[in-house]
Amino acid sequence: MSEGYKALRHGAGVLDLCARGRIIARGRDRARLLHNLTSNEVKKMTPGTGCYAFLLSAKGRIEADLYLWCFAEHFLIDTEPELREKAMQHIRRYIIADQVELEDVTAGTAEIGVEGPGAAAVLAQMGAPVPGDYSHFVWGGRTVAGITATGQPGIRIYCAASEAAGMIGQLEAAGATRASAEDARVVRVENGKPRYGEDIRETSLPQETQQMHAISFNKGCYLGQEIVERIRAQGHVNKKLVRLEVDGAEPLAAGTRLKAGDADAGEITSAVYSPQSGKVAAMGYVRTAFAEAGTAVRAAEVEGRVV
C-alpha cells in the first residue's frame, strides 16, 4: 500500500492534473450556447457555481464529459486530456451567429487536486477558502473549486503554470502527500467513480452511466435531449454501470465478460486490486436485470458480486 494511496484514503493526497484540458468560453452568448449543448443547467448558473455535464450527440450518446465553472465574464471548461480537442471542435461546430470565443488555456495554466478526508484542513492551513461541491472561490490569482477525481472529498486548484511546483510544495508543507495517477485510479475504482475513456464511452447513454447529477430534466431543449427524455419516459435502460467486487487479487482486463448463472450479464470496464478489501474492485456494465446490489456474477471463472 503506497503512501499516496494512504493519503487519499485517510489524509490528503496531492494529484498533478495539469494534463487535463482547460478551455475558456467568453462572449455575451456563452451561457446560451453552453446551455444548448450540454446536459445540465447552465443559464441559471451564477459566478462562483459549477456543474458536471455531458456533451451529447444528436443520438444522445456521450461525446465528452466536463466540468463547467461560471465566472462573471467567462466560463472555464475542464475536461479529460483526451477530450480537449474533441470538446473544442464539438462546441465550435455549433457557433454560428453566436458571439462566443473559445480559448485553449491548458498550456499556460495548471490544475492540482487535493483529495481525501484531510483535504479541507490542508487548504485551511494555507489560508485558502474551502469550497463546497460544485462551488468555487477566487484565491488571489487562483481558483479553488470543489470537485473530486477519486470520489473522495476533493478540492481543485487552478493557477498559472509557473506556480504549479510552488503550489505543490506549499500543499506538502501543509501536510499533504503526493499521490500518483495509479493511486488515484485505485481509489476511483474502489469508490465507483467512472472516467471517460474507460467506463464512460462514446456509445454510452447518460442513464446507463448512472451519473444523473450530469443531467437536468427541467432546462428545456439541448442537443441529444430527445433521446434522454425518451429513455426517461420508458423508465429504464438495458444496461447500467455498476461497482463490482471480484474474489482474488489479480485485476481483470477491460472487456472481460460477466456471467450470472448461465446468462451473459455484461462486461468489466476497469479493475484494480483494492488494498481496502483485499480483493479486486471493478466497474462494469451489467444488464439491468442483474444490476441490483448483491447480485452474484462470475468473471473469468472467478466469483464476484455487484456492490
C-alpha positions in Angstrom: 0.0 0.0 0.0 1.7 3.2 -1.2 1.9 6.4 0.9 -0.1 8.2 -1.8 -2.9 5.7 -1.6 -3.0 6.0 2.2 -3.1 9.8 1.9 -6.1 9.7 -0.5 -7.9 7.3 1.8 -7.1 8.6 5.2 -5.4 12.0 4.9 -4.8 14.4 1.9 -3.2 13.4 -1.3 -1.9 15.8 -4.0 -2.6 15.0 -7.6 -0.9 16.6 -10.6 -3.8 17.1 -13.0 -2.1 19.6 -15.3 -2.6 17.4 -18.4 -6.4 17.9 -18.2 -7.9 20.2 -20.8 -8.9 23.8 -19.8 -10.9 26.0 -22.1 -12.2 29.5 -21.6 -15.6 30.5 -23.2 -16.2 34.2 -23.5 -18.8 36.4 -25.2 -22.3 37.5 -24.5 -23.9 34.3 -25.8 -21.6 31.9 -23.9 -24.2 30.8 -21.4 -26.9 30.3 -24.0 -24.6 28.2 -26.3 -23.3 26.0 -23.5 -26.8 25.6 -22.2 -28.0 24.4 -25.6 -25.1 22.0 -26.0 -24.7 20.4 -22.5 -26.9 18.1 -20.5 -27.0 20.2 -17.3 -28.5 23.6 -16.4 -26.2 26.5 -17.5 -28.3 29.6 -18.0 -29.2 29.7 -14.2 -25.6 29.4 -13.1 -24.1 32.4 -11.3 -20.5 33.3 -10.6 -19.0 31.0 -8.0 -21.0 28.0 -9.1 -20.2 25.0 -11.2 -21.6 21.7 -12.6 -20.7 18.4 -14.2 -22.3 17.8 -17.6 -22.2 15.8 -20.8 -21.8 16.9 -24.4 -24.1 14.6 -26.3 -24.5 13.7 -30.0 -27.9 14.1 -31.7 -28.5 10.4 -30.9 -28.0 11.0 -27.2 -24.6 9.3 -27.0 -21.9 10.9 -24.7 -19.3 12.8 -26.8 -17.5 14.1 -23.7 -17.9 14.9 -20.1 -16.7 18.1 -18.5 -16.9 20.5 -15.5 -18.2 24.0 -16.1 -17.2 26.8 -13.8 -19.1 30.1 -14.0 -17.2 33.4 -13.6 -18.5 37.0 -14.1 -17.0 37.3 -17.6 -16.4 33.7 -18.8 -16.9 30.0 -18.2 -14.0 27.7 -17.5 -14.4 24.2 -19.1 -12.4 21.4 -17.6 -12.2 18.1 -19.3 -10.1 14.9 -19.7 -6.8 15.3 -21.6 -8.0 13.1 -24.4 -11.2 15.2 -24.8 -9.7 18.7 -25.0 -9.6 18.9 -28.8 -12.8 16.9 -29.3 -14.7 19.2 -26.9 -13.4 22.3 -28.6 -14.4 21.1 -32.0 -17.8 19.9 -30.8 -18.6 23.4 -29.3 -17.2 25.3 -32.3 -19.3 23.3 -34.7 -22.4 25.0 -33.3 -21.1 28.6 -33.1 -23.0 30.1 -36.0 -24.3 33.6 -35.2 -23.3 33.4 -31.6 -20.9 35.9 -30.0 -18.7 33.3 -28.3 -14.9 32.9 -28.3 -13.1 29.8 -27.1 -9.5 29.8 -25.9 -7.5 26.8 -25.0 -5.6 27.8 -21.9 -4.2 24.4 -21.0 -0.6 25.2 -21.7 -0.5 28.4 -19.6 -2.4 27.1 -16.6 -2.0 24.3 -14.0 -4.5 22.1 -12.2 -3.8 20.4 -8.9 -6.1 18.1 -6.9 -6.1 17.8 -3.1 -8.2 14.8 -2.2 -9.0 12.8 0.9 -10.7 13.4 4.3 -8.0 15.8 5.3 -8.1 18.0 2.1 -10.1 20.8 3.6 -7.8 21.0 6.6 -4.8 21.3 4.4 -6.4 24.2 2.4 -7.4 25.9 5.7 -3.8 25.6 7.0 -2.7 27.5 3.9 -5.3 30.2 4.4 -7.2 29.2 1.4 -11.1 29.2 1.2 -12.7 25.8 1.2 -15.4 25.4 -1.4 -18.4 23.1 -1.2 -19.2 20.6 -4.0 -19.5 22.4 -7.4 -18.7 25.8 -6.0 -15.5 27.9 -6.3 -13.7 30.8 -4.9 -11.0 33.2 -6.2 -8.0 32.9 -4.0 -5.5 35.6 -5.1 -4.9 34.9 -8.7 -6.0 31.3 -8.3 -9.4 29.5 -8.4 -10.2 26.9 -5.7 -13.1 24.6 -6.6 -15.0 21.7 -5.0 -14.7 18.6 -7.2 -13.1 15.1 -7.0 -11.2 12.9 -9.3 -11.3 9.9 -7.0 -14.7 10.0 -5.2 -13.0 11.2 -2.0 -13.7 14.7 -0.6 -11.9 16.8 -3.2 -10.7 20.3 -3.9 -9.2 21.5 -7.2 -6.7 24.4 -7.5 -6.4 26.2 -10.9 -3.4 28.5 -11.2 -0.7 29.7 -13.6 1.6 27.0 -14.9 4.5 28.9 -13.4 3.0 28.5 -9.9 2.4 24.7 -10.1 5.7 23.5 -8.5 5.5 26.1 -5.7 1.8 25.3 -5.0 2.6 21.5 -4.7 5.4 22.4 -2.3 3.1 24.5 -0.2 0.5 21.7 0.0 3.1 19.2 1.1 4.3 21.7 3.7 0.8 22.0 5.0 0.5 18.2 5.5 -0.5 16.7 2.1 1.3 13.8 0.4 1.9 13.4 -3.3 -0.2 10.6 -4.9 0.3 9.1 -8.3 -2.1 8.6 -11.1 -2.2 4.9 -10.3 -3.0 5.7 -6.6 -5.9 7.9 -7.8 -7.2 5.2 -10.2 -7.3 2.6 -7.5 -9.3 4.9 -5.2 -11.5 6.0 -8.0 -12.5 2.4 -9.0 -12.9 1.5 -5.3 -15.4 4.3 -5.0 -17.1 3.6 -8.3 -16.3 6.9 -9.8 -16.3 6.5 -13.6 -13.8 8.0 -16.0 -14.5 8.9 -19.6 -12.5 6.6 -21.9 -12.6 3.7 -19.5 -16.1 3.5 -18.0 -17.9 6.1 -20.0 -17.7 5.7 -23.7 -18.8 7.3 -27.0 -21.5 4.6 -27.2 -22.8 5.3 -23.7 -26.2 6.8 -23.0 -26.4 9.2 -20.0 -28.8 7.0 -17.9 -26.6 3.9 -18.5 -23.7 5.6 -16.6 -26.0 6.4 -13.6 -24.3 9.8 -13.3 -27.7 11.6 -13.0 -26.1 14.7 -11.5 -24.9 15.5 -15.0 -28.5 15.8 -16.3 -31.2 18.5 -15.8 -34.7 17.4 -16.7 -36.0 21.0 -16.3 -33.8 23.0 -18.6 -35.6 22.9 -22.0 -34.1 21.9 -25.3 -30.5 20.9 -25.8 -28.6 18.6 -28.2 -29.5 15.0 -27.5 -32.4 15.8 -25.2 -35.0 13.9 -27.2 -33.2 10.6 -26.6 -32.6 11.4 -22.9 -36.3 12.2 -22.4 -37.5 9.2 -24.4 -35.4 6.9 -22.1 -36.9 8.7 -19.0 -40.4 8.1 -20.4 -39.7 4.4 -21.0 -38.4 4.2 -17.4 -35.3 2.0 -18.0 -32.2 1.3 -20.0 -30.9 -2.2 -20.9 -27.7 -1.9 -19.0 -26.2 0.1 -16.2 -22.7 1.0 -15.0 -22.2 -0.6 -11.5 -19.4 -1.2 -9.0 -18.3 -4.7 -8.6 -16.2 -6.8 -6.2 -14.4 -9.9 -7.5 -12.7 -12.5 -5.4 -8.9 -12.8 -5.8 -6.1 -10.3 -6.1 -5.5 -10.3 -9.9 -7.2 -7.4 -11.7 -9.2 -8.5 -14.8 -8.8 -6.9 -18.2 -11.3 -4.4 -19.6 -13.8 -6.3 -21.7 -13.8 -9.4 -19.5 -17.3 -10.9 -19.8 -19.5 -11.3 -16.8 -21.9 -14.2 -16.2 -24.9 -14.5 -13.9 -25.6 -18.2 -13.8 -25.6 -19.3 -17.4 -26.7 -15.8 -18.6 -24.5 -13.2 -20.2 -24.6 -10.4 -17.6 -22.2 -7.8 -19.1 -18.6 -6.8 -19.1 -15.9 -5.2 -16.9 -14.7 -1.7 -17.9 -11.9 -1.2 -15.3 -10.5 -3.2 -12.4 -7.8 -2.8 -9.8 -6.5 -4.7 -6.7 -8.1 -3.0 -3.7 -5.9 -2.7 -0.6 -9.1 -1.8 1.3 -10.9 -5.1 0.7 -8.0 -7.4 -0.3 -10.0 -8.3 -3.4 -10.4 -6.9 -6.9 -12.5 -3.7 -7.2 -14.1 -3.2 -10.6 -16.6 -1.3 -12.6 -18.6 -2.6 -15.5 -21.8 -2.5 -17.5 -24.3 -5.2 -16.5 -27.8 -5.9 -17.9 -30.4 -4.1 -15.8 -31.8 -7.4 -14.5 -28.5 -8.0 -12.8 -27.7 -4.5 -11.6 -29.1 -4.8 -8.0 -26.6 -4.7 -5.2 -25.7 -8.2 -4.0 -26.3 -9.9 -7.4 -23.8 -12.8 -7.8 -21.7 -12.7 -11.0 -18.7 -14.6 -12.4 -15.8 -13.1 -14.3 -13.3 -15.5 -16.0 -14.5 -18.3 -13.7 -13.9 -16.1 -10.6 -16.8 -15.3 -8.3 -17.9 -11.7 -7.7 -20.9 -9.6 -6.9 -22.5 -6.2 -7.7 -21.7 -3.8 -4.8 
